[in-house]
Amino acid sequence: MYEGETEPIPRVTNRGRHAGEPDLADDFDDEYDDYDDEFEDDYDVAEDEDDGHETPRGHGHAHGHTPAPPASRRVKTIIAVLLVPFALAAVAGAVWLYPFGDQKEVRAGAGTPVDGVVTSASQGSCNGDVQVGDQGSANECLIVTVQMSDGPAPGQEIRTLIPIEPATPRVAVNDKVVLAYGGGNATDGQSYQLVDFQREIPLALLAGLFAVAVIVLGRWQGLKAILALGISFAVLVFFVLPAIISGESPLQVAIVGAGVIMFVVLYVTHGFSARTSTAVLGTMVSLTLIGLLGAVWAAFANLTGIDEETSTLVGLLDAPIDTRGLLLAGIVIGALGVLDDVTVTQTSAVWELRAANPALTRRQLYGSALRIGRDHVASAVNTLVMAYAGAALPLLLYSSISGVGIVNIVSSQSIAQEIVRTLVGSIGIVAAVPVTTALAVAVAASEPVIPTGELRAPRGPRQQPRPTPRPRKPVSRDSRRTS
């Protein structure tokens, strides 16, 4: 080594090993092999000592994304005794209430819808009558020429008049619109009325964007959620609506429809387990409470359920319909989605808390899960209130400028029924937390538990650090020079 040269740091390798020194690489490999065998054993699947079958152990999530251990025979029996009768009743009710071949005649309302494309739009006189005095634009109309895409005269052009009012839609050339054909001469513009715009493509694109976002984030769980949403929509469109139109009790139809949605959606989304079954029980109890409270308060407040939309519906059906039952049906179905979220979260919280600390007593487990539920229910209730307030915003604006007192506004039929709908649903959501938590504690506490600290990771790339090798025996400078 020359003057001023720094001494290189010795490396732990077999190359350049001095005679008589131990082979550090071999010692390191032997030590790692022992460590590897022990580490490999830690990846073995744990065996359930109670029922004898192997169960992969993993840490769960608040919505139960991690598969729960199989329930014992006793728990399965209890859950089956509680749920199977209600599931059979839901199926039997759906069969009983479905209008097989009993569709009532429904009036066409504004007319038969016909699609078309606007080819020209201009402003002119509505009827050519002589105006008396200065009427401004009182007799002005928007003259629209539309080429029909379907209907009784596809490919033909018709001219229709739209009175210019504050609520008149703005129509431009190439707009895709919907006409209402009231019968008569199919080429006469007076037989048509422009009623709306075509929105199939924008809605389809938005629905596709929503589905992609859910699947990209949720992956397999997101795909199951989309499937469950499709099932819910199918139950509403192909069972609830036809049954109510045929004259069945709206409240009975809503209860049966909500029961079918509850069973199918929860099990499709979260799988068959004691955890999901407990959430179904909690949802069912809370829905029953919401239905009872809604019926009592609708009668107590003398709510008839008749508003502008309901009056139009009664006129189209040309048949008697229970408008108060229709109001209660909306309350039950509207609260179902939020209830599912609350009950699933509470059952998952109970299972995770018990897995994290098996020493918790039932009272302690209930108290800990209830504290989690308090935070969740506050946001859930606010979500429900804001959803109803947003839907009723035009109605609220109209009432606020009507010039009457706040008491009269709140107690009016249209506002009062929204208040009852909101508060009854919120009470059901609040009650779902302690009810579902109590049910989950009763089920989870009777099951053997694997503590979270003993959960074993699945097989995969080893992330554990290798053991530190024994320090190399220092070699004197003189011995290196002689070598």
ABEGO torsion letter per residue (X at the ends): XBBGBBBBBBBBBABGBBBGBBBAAAAAAAAAAAAAAAAAAAABBBBBAAAGBBBBBBBBBAAGABBBBBBBAAAAAAAAAAAAAAAAAAAAAAAAABBBGABBBBBAEAEBBBBBBBABBBBBBAAGBBBBEBAEAAABBBBBBBBBABEABBGBBBBBBBBBBAABBBBBBGBBBBBBBAEEBAABAAABBBABBBAAAAAAAAAAAAAAAAAAAAEAAAAAAAAAAAAAAAAAAAAAAAAAAAGBBAAAAAAAAAAAAAAAAAAAAAEBBAAAAAAAAAAAAAAAAAAAAAAAAAAAAGBAGBBAAAAAAAAAAGBBBBAAAAAAAAAAAAAAAAAAAAAAAAAAAAAAAAAABAABBAAAAAAAAAAAAAAAAAAAAAAAAAAAAAAAAAAAAAAAAAGBBAAAAAABAAAAAAAAAAAAAAAAAAAAAAAAAAAAAAAAAABBBBBAAABBBBBEBBABBBBBBBBBBBBBAAAAAAX
